[in-house]
């Protein structure tokens, strides 16, 4: 809770910043009139700021603010940080598991898939902690949707349409904005989309450099890199279809763009093998796509359904796109249809790919929504905005900038928000319990809640290895079966703990309440630590 004095100071600070923005706007007016300060003012730039442009900028500000005000959840972030730390410390990418005792020494391919982003995350964290990590994440996500916004505007030439399509992409992608290596793939994918659309409009050989450079980063950062090949492949398919139609009609048409897109796809595919596993990366993609444990237990790998958080929005988005494409007076191109079919199929396959449906369909919707709008009864042309209107718009732009600055993670502790949101790390991260573990250092192996494993890998190594953690694909089904037997205190749970030589339990009372209760009632275990997130029990015999 804020004190009265603290709340007062925050309100004064906010008032000062807003006042500065307003004064800045009014000074701009007087500068334009040369009444106060003899500085030239670009009134043309002011008139370019329209209310509908402010809608788009406002939505992007909300995106930036939302990510800045989010928290780091424990599931995947911390083990990626630990791998980045290991790579920088040793100069080598691990090839086997070094963090669990159940799979110690077993090969784990994901280290070599994420290595670049793991180093990136750890490097930023070492420079500025969780604050800098969240800020960089907000820049990546905001730049992704800024690129989509600019692309939608280029396609529609209407800021209102661009703002609506941006909102469409955001609704289908907001669930995927957590701090994880996959964030960089969204930015690279948006750059691929922008480059393809720009090159289709006006070929420029310099634009093509985006594909090999982007793919080199993508393939060494996240396993979703085949989506980049899919985007280029659809572009190639569109050019092939256009060439085929031209020949069928007896038209002479240059095949230069078709050849270019084919070469780009070939180069991008070749670049994919410039990774620590080389051609073996294909085996990784196949193994992840066919791993039954991942496919059946990880929510984001399951197909979306009407009861899942993103499911209703995705299905509504598919229906909306179909309606727009059907009623649009503009003919649907091969590129647009292929994009819709391919990414609808991806989204129906796994929930994690729904975000891509929003990103790729936004510029396509912009084209057709603009065409539909052009065929509606024309309204009167809007008069050119007055100087006062332009200044008000400029003032609102300043206000958006102030709000964005106030949302920066470094100011989190001074913003009047709910207490648990002031922390940059979510409450389900076992920071206090792991600190107690490292301070007291009880002997023997630890059985841990799976979700706690990621933070333990980061903060309890090398003293303690984990039983299991969010690297789902690393552990075979029999390990997960034992984990469930112990966590749910099924018959034989005590024998399983003895089999693994476990002497300490670090439990999540919310997810492992049955085990915590049995341990508390048993004379074999003693509660040695308890906080809001975790309980630690130590074997007494």
N, C-alpha and C positions, 0 to 999 in steps of 0.2 A: 504493500500500500504506500502511496505517496504521502508525505507529510504536507500540511497546509502550505508551508513555506516552499517546499519543492514544487507543488502544483502551481503555486503563484508564479514562481520563476519560469516554469515551462510556458505558462500562458503568456507571460510578458515576452519571452523569446519568440514564440510563434507570432504574436502581435507585431513585434518589431520586424520580423522577416516579411510578413504580409504587407506592412506599411512601406517597407523599402521597395517592394515590388510595385505598389501603387504609385509611390512617388516617382519611381523610375519611369512608369508609363506617362504620368503627367508632365514630367520634365521633358520627355520625348516630344510631347505636344508643343511645349513652349520652344524647344529647340527648333522644331519644324517652323514655327512662326518667327524664329529669330528674335524672341522677346526677352529671353534671359541669357542663355549661354550660346555663344556664336559657334555652334557645331552643326555641320550639315547633317540633315536627317533624310534617310531614304524612304520617302512616303510610298514609293512603289513597292518596297519590300513589306511595308505595313499592310497595304491593300491585298497582298498575296495571302495574308493570314485570314482565312475565312472561318466561319463557325463550324463548317463541316470538317475542315482540316483540323480544327481544335478537337473535334470528336475523336479523330484518329490519334492525335497526339495525346489526348486525355486517356484513351485506352492504353496506349503504350506506357504512359506514366503509371497507370494502375499496375501494369505488368511489372515494371521496374520496382515499384513500391512493394508489391506483393512478394516478390522474390527476396527483396532486401529484408522484409519483415518476417520471412519464413524462418524455420528452424532446421537444424541438421539432425536428421533421424539416424539411429545407430545401425540399421540393418546392413547396409553395404559400404557406407562411406569410410568407416574406420579401418576395415581390413584393406581397402584400396590404399589408404594412407600408409599403412604398415608396409605394404609391398613397395610403395614408392620410396619409403625410408630405407628399406633393405637394398633396393637397386642403387640408390645413391651411396650408401655406406660401403657396399661390396663391389660396385661397378659391374654387377652381373644380374641378369634376370633369373629369378628362381625357376627351376623346372619341376621340383617336387614339393610336396606339402611340408612346411616347417612349423606350422602353427597348431596342429591338432595331434593328440596322441593316438587317436583311433585310425588315422590315415597317414601317420608320419612316414615320410620317405616315398609316398606314392606319387606318381606323375600327376600334375595338374596343369592343363594347357592354358587356362585362363590368365595366368601370370603373363604369358607372352602375348596375349591378345590385348590386354589393357595397359601394358607397361608404360606407354607414353603418357596417358592420362593419369596414371598412378603417380608418376614422377611429377607431372604438372600439378596435381592436387597437393602433394607433399611440399613442393617448392613454394607454392603460394601460402600454404599453412605456416611454413617455417618463417616466411617473411612477415606475415601479419595476422596469424591466428585465424580463428573462425570468422572474425569480422571480414577479413580480406577474402576469404573463401566465398562467403555469401555475396559480397560485392562483385567479385569476378563472375559468379554464377548469374547474378542479375544482369550483368552486361551481356553475357552469352545469350541468355534467353531473350532479353529485350532486343538485341541486334538481330536475332533470328526472326522475330516478328516484325521488326522494322523493315527488314528485307522483303518479307511477305507483303507488308503494307505498300511499300514502294512499287512492288511488282503488280499488286492489285490496282494501284492508281495508274500505272502505265497502261494496263489493259482496259481500264474503264474511263480514265480521265475524269473521274468523279470522286471527290473525297468522301462523299456519303456512302457510295458503294464500297470504296476501299475500307472504310471504317467498319461497315457491316461484315464484309468478308474477313477482316481481321478478327472480329469478335467470333465469327464462326470457327476459325482456326484455333483461337484461344480456348473456347469451350471444350473442344475435342482434345486439347493438349495439356490443359492445366494440371492434370493428374500426374504428368510425367516430368514435372519441373524440379524434382528433388535433386540434391547435390550428388550426382553420380557421373561416371565417365560418359554415359550416353548423351549428356547435354551437348557435347561438342558435335555429335552427329547431327543434331537438329540444325546447328549453324551451318555446317558444311552442306547438308542437304538443301537448305534454303539458298545457299550460294549456287549450288548446281542448278536449282530451278530458275533462279534469276538469270544465270548465264545462258541456259538453254533458250529461255524465252527471248532474251536480248539478242542472241545470235540468230534465232529464227527471224527476228524483225530486221536486224541489220548486221550481217556477218562481219566479224572483226577477229582476225587470227589471234590477237593478244588475249581475247576472252578465253580461248581454249586452254590457257595455262592453268585456269582454275581447276580443271579436272585431274590432271596428274598430281598437282600439289595437294589438292583437297583429298584425293584418294589415298595418297601416301600417309597423310595424317590420320585419316579415318581408319584405315586398316590396322594401324598400330595403336588405336585408341579404343575401339569398340567393335563388337562382332556384328553390328548392323550394317557394315560396309556394303553388303550385296544390294542394299536399297539404292546406293549410288549407281551401281551398275544397272539396276532396273530403270532408273530415271533416264540414263543415257540410252539404254536399250529401247525404251519407248520412243525416244527421239529418233533413233535409227529406224525403227519400225514405221514411224510416220513418214520419214523420207522415202523409204522403200515403197510404201503405199502410194505416195504422190508420184513417184517415178513410174510405177506400174500403171496407174491411171492415165498418165500422160502418154505412155506408149500405146495403151489400149485405144485412146482417142486419136492416135496418130499425130500427137503434138511433139514437137522437138523441145525438150526441156533439159537444161543443164543438170548433170548428175554430181556437180561439185559438192553441194551440201550433203548429198547422200554419202558420198565417199568420205567427206570430212567427219560426219557422225560415226561412220564405221571405224575410221582410224581412231577416233576418240575412245570408242568402246574398247577397241583392241588394246590401246595404250593403257587405259584405266584398268582393264583386266590384268594386264602384265604387271602393273604397279602393285596390284593386290598381293603379289608373291614376294614383295620387298618387305618382309616381316620376319621376326625371329624363327617362325616355323616354316617359312617358305611355302611350298605346295601343300604341306601338311595342314595349312589353315582350312582347307576344304574339309578335312576330316573333323575339325572342330565344329564347323557349322553344321555338318550332318549329325554329329553326336549331340549337339544341343537341341537340334530340331526333333531328334528321335528319343531323347532321354525320358523314360517314363516318369521318373521321380519329378523332374522339372515340369514336364507337361501336365502332370496330374495334381501337383501340390502347390505350385507357385501361382498365386492369383493372376499376376500380370501375364503369365503364359497360357492361361485358360482362355477359351473363346468368350467374348462378351455376351452377356445375357440381359434380359429385361430387368433383373433384380440387382445386377452389379451397378456400382456408382456411375460408371461411364456408359453402360449399355444403352439406356434409353436415349441419351444424347446422340450416340453413334447411329442408332437405328433411325432416329428422327432426321439426322444429317443425311443419311443415305436417301431417305424418302424425299427430303427437300431438294437434294441435288437432281434426283430423277425428275421431279416436277419442273424445276427450272430448265433442265436440258430439253424437256419435251415441249414446253410452251414457248421457249425462246424462238424468236423469229430468225435467229442466226443459226446456221447449220452446224451441227456438232461435228468436229473434225475427228480424224482417226486418232490423233494425239490425245485429245480430250477424252474420247471414249475409252481408249486403252488405259489411260491413267485412272479413270473412274473404276473400270473393271478390276485392274490389277490391285489397286489399293483398297478397294472394297473387300476383295478376297483376303488381303493381308490382315485387314482389321477384323474380319470374321474369323480368321485363324487364331490370332492371339490378341488379347487386350492391349498389349504393349505397342502394337502397331497402329492403334486407332489415332494416335497423335499424327502419324504420317498422312492419314486420310485428310485431316484438317488442313495440313500444310500444303498438300499438292492440289486440293480442290479449291482452295480460296481464290487463286488467280483465275481458274477456269470459271468459277461462279461470277467473278468480277466481269468477265467478258459478256456473259449471257444476261446477268442482271442489268448491266448497262444497256444492252440491246433491247431488253424488255422495256426499260424506262424510256428509251428513245421512241418507242412505238405507242406510248401512252399519250393521251391528250396533252398538248403542250400548254404549260402555264406561262403567265407573263414573265418576260425576262426581268430578272432582279436588277434593280438599279445599282449602280456602282456604289460601294459602301462609302459613307461619309468619313471624314477624318476622325470624328468622335467614335464612330463604330470601329474603325481600324485600331484606334488607341485602346478601346475597351478589349478588343481581341488580343492586342499586344499585352495588355495587363493580365489577361487570363493566361496567356502563355507564360508570363513571368511567374504567376501563381503556381502553375504546374511545375515549373522548375524548382520553386521553393519547396513544394510538397515532395518532389523527388529527392531533394537534398536532405530534408528532414527524415526521410525513411532510411538513410544510410545506417548500416549496422552499428557504427561507432556511436550513434546517438540513441541506441535502443534503450539504454538504462534510464534516459531522461524523458522518455515518451510515456504518457499516462495510459498504459495498456495493462491488461490483466497480469498479475505477478508472474505466472509461469511462462508467459510469452516474452518476458524481458530477457530470458536466457536465450542464447543462440543455439543451445543444444536441447533437444526434447527431453521431457521428464523420464521417458522410458530408457534413457541411457544410464547405465549403472555406474556413474562416476564415483559416488560416495562408497559404494560397495567394493569396487575395484581398488580404490585408494586404501580402504581398510585392509583388503586382502594383501596388498603390497607392503603395508606398514607392519602387519602382524605376521605375515608369511607362514600360515599353517602348512604342515608337511603333507605330502601326498597329492594325488591327482584330484582334479576338480570336475564335478559334473555341473554343467551350466545350462541355463535357458538358452536355446538356440539363438534367439535374437540378441542376447547379451554377448555372444561369442565374438561378434565383430569388434566391439569396444575392448574386450579382453585381449584380442590379438594386438590391438594398438597399445594398450596401457599395461598389460600384465606379462608381456614377453620380456626376456626368455624364461622367466621364473615359472610361469604357468602356461601349459598348453590346454586347448579347449577340447571338450568332448565333441561338439558339433557347432556349426555357425552358419550364417546365411549363404555360404558357398554350396548351395544345394546339390549341384551336380558332382561335387567331389565325393560325397559319401554314398556308398551303396545302400540298397534298400534294407539290408539286414541291420545296418547301423541305425537307420531311421526307425526300424521296428523296435530295436532295443531302447532308443530314445523315448518312444511313445510308451513302452511298457514301464519304464522308470517314471516318466513324468505323470502318467495317469495311475500309478501304483497298481498296475495290473498284477495278477499272480506271478510271483517270481521276481518282483522288482528289487527286492533286497539282494537276491542272488546275483542279479545283473550288476549291481553296484560293487559287490564283492569281486565279481569276475573282472571288472575294469579297474580294480584296486582304488576305488574312489574313497577319499577320506574327507572331502569338503563339498558341500552343496551350495551353489550360488543360484538362487531361485527367484523367479518372477511370480509373486503371489497371485497376480491376475491370471496368468496362463498356466501355472503349476500349483494351484491352490491345494489340490488333493495331496501332492507330494509334500508341500510345506506343512500341511496339517498332520500327516502321518509322521513326519520327522519330529514335529513338536511333541507329539504324543509318545514317541518312542524313547526309551531310555538309552538308545544307542547313539542319539544325535543331540547336540547341544546348540541352541541358538546363540551365536556369538556376535551377530550384527544385524540390525534392522533399520531400514529407512523407508521413504515413501515408494521407492522403486524396487528394492531387492531385500532378500533375507539370506543370511549366510549361516549354515549349520556345519558343525564339525563333529566327526565321529569321536565318541568318547572312549571306545574300546579299541 
